[in-house]
Amino acid sequence: MRAVTSKPTATAAGPVGTVGLVVHGGRREAGEAARAALPHFTDAGITVVGCVGDGWQEGELPLREAARFADGLDLVTVFGGDGTFLRAAYLARDPGVALLGINLGRLGFLAELEETQLAPAIDDLARGAFEVEERMTLNVEVLDADRNTVGRSWALNEASVERTVPQRVIILEVLVGETSFSRVPADAMIVATPTGSTAYAFSAGGPIVSPLVDAILLTPVAPHSLFNRTIVVDPAEPLSVRPVDGENLCLVSLDGRESIAVPRGGLVRVSRGEQPVRMVRLECFDFYARVRQKFSL
């Protein structure tokens, strides 16, 4: 493997002794790839544990519940697509454990390796011959009409404020600081990180943004107005999205893995997450080459 060129978001890593596997339990090929990797980890002197609910058979390897899965791990290896990677990020972010994605999905923007590249890379992991890149996350807080917090969570890709009644357009007010920037009738408003710019925000017409850019993107989904552009704000600027006109029931969806209802008169407050998601880099990561490859440009 080529050495990683240093950049502001990359830090050196140490040798890996214990790895947790997160597997797309509903895909046969993901389970097969994870099982095929087990002897390679063992031969390299790496201890492996699995996550309960990922389709492992009793006795294949030690299993942990999700709540304590990442405790004491040096690395989490993910077998699946971007959805599986986002689930693994939810398990690994708070303990500060880095993620190595093995792409078994369609696009795999978040994965570092294809399946055939893992076996030769395991020795590099054991020796600590890799670096860790940090990706910005979003803190998301839902407040009620009295501005009491009723829910909070975080996202790596995006927080999407969405309608709950398909037949009804919601009017969403975007506030930057105390300034009401716009009121947009739309199906949803996506608040995305640069990492999420190639996900839901891209499908809604938003720009592709390098993960080295420090920004938060707001992209309306199917806006019923002439204003249909993405807004880019600094992560230090206070940002809120709220439904207006009373009957606009909505929720905020976080990376597609969980949702929080927004009470009538409430709002969604979004800011930079206190903790990043840490991602393994075994070789120089070329974001633009990745975009060209995945979108067949």
N, C-alpha and C positions, 0 to 999 in steps of 0.2 A: 504494500500500500504506500502511496505517496504521503510525504509529511504534510501536515496541515499548515498553511501559511497563517501567521497570527493576524488577528483583527480585533477590534475593540470588544466584541462580544465573546471571544474565545478564551478559555483558560485551560491550562494543562490538567491532566487527570492522573490518578494513581492506578496501580495494578488492581484488577478486579478479582475478588475472591468468591463473592456470592451474587448470583443473578436471579432475578424473578422473571418468570415468563408470563406475559399476558397474551392470550390467544383468542381469536374470533371463534367462539365455540360453535357457531352455526355453520361454519365452512369446513368441510372435510379436509381440503387441501391445507388449511391453516394448521389443523391438528397434526396432519402428517408431517408438515415442515418442522413443527416444534419437536415432535418425537424424533425426527431424523437428526436434529441438532443436539439432542441430549448426550450421546456418546462423545461428541466433539468437545462439549463443555467439560465433561468428566475427564477426558484425556488431557485437557489443559489444566486440570487441578481446580476447576471452578465448581462450586456447589450450586445446585439449581433448585428453586422452589417454584410452585405453581399457584395460581389463584383459584379459589373455590368457584365453581360455576362455569369454568372454561372447558369442560368436556373431558377432563382427565379421568382415567380409570383408577380405582382404588389401588394403592401401592405403587403406582408409576413413579411418583416423586412426592416429597412432602408438600402439603397444600396449606395455604393460609387464607383466612377470611379477608375480604377487601379492606375492612377498616384498619387492619394492621399489616397489610400485605407488604408495604415498602420498608418496614422497620428493619434497620440493619443491612439493607441491600446496598451493594456497590453500583448496581445497574439494573434497569428493567429492559428486557428485550421484548419487542412487540411483534406478533405475527398476525398480520391482517392489513386492512386498508387504513385510510385516515380516520374513519370512525372508531376503529379499535385503538388507534394511537391516541385519540382524544380521551377515550375511557381510561387508558393507561396513564395519561397525563394527570387526570383527576386523582389517581391513586398515588402518584409519585411526586407531584409538585411540592406539597407542603413539607414532606421529609427531605426535600432537596435532592432526590435521586434522579440521575440522568436517564434518558430514554434512548434506546436504539431501535429504530423502526425497520422491520423487514417487510418489504412491500409484497402483499398478496392481493391487493385490490386493483381498481381500474386505473386511478391516477397516482396515488401514493405520493403526494407532495411532501408529506411530513416524514416519509421513510428515508433512511440513509442508504440501505442496501436492498438489492434484489435477493431472492432466496438463494441463488447459486453463489452469491458472494459471501454468505455468512461463514461457512466452514473455514475458509482460509483466513477470515478476519478474527476468529476466536483467539488465536495465539496473540494477536495484537492487543486484544482486550485484556488478556491475562497479564501481559507485560505493562499495561497502562500506556500503550503506544497510540493514544488518541487524544483529542481535545473535546471540550464541552462548550457548546454555544448556548447562550441564554436568549430566550425569546420572551418578549413583553407579553403580559397578560392584562386582563381587565377585571377590576373589582366592580361588582354590580350590586346595588342596594335598591330595594323597592320600598317606597314610603306610602303611607295612606294619606287621606285628605288632611289629617292633623299633623302630618309630617313626622309620624312615628314609623320607625323601621319595622316592616312586617316580613322581610325576607332579604337574605343576602347570599351571594355566591360569587363565582368568578368564571372567566372564559379565556381560552387561548385564541380561538378564531374570532368569534363574534357573539354579541348579545343582540338578539333580534326582538324588537317590540312589535308584536303581531296582533291582529284582530282575532277574536274568538268566535265571531259569527261570520261565516263565509260570505253571506249575502250583504253584509254591511261594511262600507268603507269607514275606516277610522281616520279622524283628524288628529295628527300628531304635532305637537308644538316642540320645537327644538330650542333649548335655552343654553347659551354659552355664558357662563358666569350668571349675572342677573339679567342679561340681555336676551329678549325673545328674538331669535334669529328668523324663524319662519314657522308657519303653520302649513302642514302638508297633508292633504287628503291622500291616503295611500293604503295599500294592503299591509304594509309593515315598514319599519325603519330599522336598518341594520347598523349597528355600531361595531366596527371591526378593528382589529389590530392589523399591522402590516402582514403578519403571518396569515391572517384571515382574508387578506385581499384577493387571494386566488381561490377562495371557497365561495360561500353564499353571496358575498358582496360582488364578486366577479360575475356570477350568473345574473345578478340584478343590474349589471351595466357599470359597476364601479371600476376604478383603475387598478392595475397591477402595481404594487408598491414593494420595493425592496425591504426585507426584514431589518436592514441596517438603518432605515428611516425611522425617526422617533415621532410617531403620529398616531392619531385615532381618526378613523374614517366613518362618516355617516352617509349611508346610501339608501335612498327611498326605494321601495319595491312597488312597482306599478303605480306611480304617483298620478293622481287625477288633477294635475296642474301643469303649467308651463315650466315650473321649476322642477327639473328632474336631474340635477347634478349632485355629485358627491361633494360633501363638505369635508375638508381636512383641518383638524384642530390639533393644537399642541396638547400632549397628555397632561400638562400642568394646568390647563384651563378647566374649570369646573363645567361639567356637561350633564344636562338632564334632558329626558324625553318624556312628555306627558300627554295622555289623551285628553282632548278638550271636548266641550259640548255635552258632557254628561252621559250620553248613551253609548259612548265608545268603549265597550268592554274589550280588554286586551290582556295579554300576558307577555312576559319576556322569556324567550327561549335561549338557553346557554349552550352553545356548541351542539345543539340538537340532543343533548344528553339529559337535560332537566329543564323544567319550566316553573316560573313563579307567577301567580296571578297578580295583576295590578288592580288594587281596589278602585272603586269609583272615586274620582277626585285625586287619585294618587299620582305618583310619578316614578320614573326609573332614573337613578343617579349612577353615572358611570365614571370611573377614574382609572388611572394606572394601577395595576395590581401590585401589592407589596412584594410578591415573589414571582420570579420568572419561571417558565418551564425550561428545563435544562435538556439539551439534545446532543447526543454523541456525534462527533465528526471524525471519521477515520481518514478522510482525505479532504483536500481543499474543496469547499462547498461553493459552487458557481451557481448562484441563484438564477442568472439569466439563461444559462445553459439548461437548467432544470425546467424553466418555463418553456423554452423552445422545444425541449424534448416532450414534455407532458402535453403541450397543446399542438404538437406536430407543426410548428411554425417553419 
